[in-house]
Amino acid sequence: MAKTGNKEACKVLAKQLVQLRKQKNRTYAVSSKVTSMSTQTKVMNSQMKMAGAMSTTAKVRCYKHILHFNINVVLFCIQ
């Protein structure tokens, strides 16, 4: 096109090429941010599950302690 003297068309195509490259870079940036957010969500979900498991474990230990204490009191009273 430049050889034929159509400089305006070349300018338009060059601008479109630059805009396309910028858009490609923005797409990569957004894609990496979405991937990061997905990973963070998975980590948060895992942490919530771990907290729930720890809570259950603490409750079981508490009940075990109470039962053990009550058995010792009963055994002491029987003697």
N, C-alpha and C positions, 0 to 999 in steps of 0.2 A: 504494500500500500504506500509506503514511503517513497518507493521508486516511482510510482505513478503520480506522485504529487498530492496525495490525499493525506495531508498532515493532520487534519482535524479528526479523521477516523482513527489515526494512529494514537493521537492524544487520548481519545475516549477509551480505546482498547488498553492503553497503558494504565490509565486511571482504574479501569475495571480490574486489571491484573493486580495492581497494588491493593485495592480494596479486598480482592479475593484472598490475597496472602494474609492481610490483617485479620479477616474473618476466620481463616484457617487457624491462626494463632489463638484467637479468642475461643474458638471451639475446643482446641486442645486444653486451654486453661480451665474452661468450664467443666470439661470432662474430668480433669484431674480433681477439681473441687468436689464434683459429685461422687467420685470414687472415694475421696477422703471422708466425705460425710457418711457414705455407706459403711466404711470401715469403723468410723466412730460410733455409729448406731449399733453395729454388731458388738463392739467392745462394751458399750453401755448395757446392752441386753445381757451379755455374759456377766457383767458386774451385778446386775439386778438378780440374776439367777443365783449367783454365788452368795449374795446377801441373804436371799431367801433360804438357801441351804444352811447358812450359818445361824440364822434365826431359829430354824427348826432344830438344829443341833443344840443350841443353847436351851431351848424349851425342854428337849429330851433330857439333857443333863440336869436341869432344874427339877423335873419330875423324878428323876432317878434319885437325886439327893433327898427330896422330900420323902419318897418311899423308903429309902434306906434309914432316914432319921426316924420315921414312924415305926419301922420294924424294930429298931433299937429301943425305942421307948416302950413298945409292947413287950419285948423280951425282958426289959428291966422291970417292968411292972409285974410280970409273971413270976419273977424270982422272988 
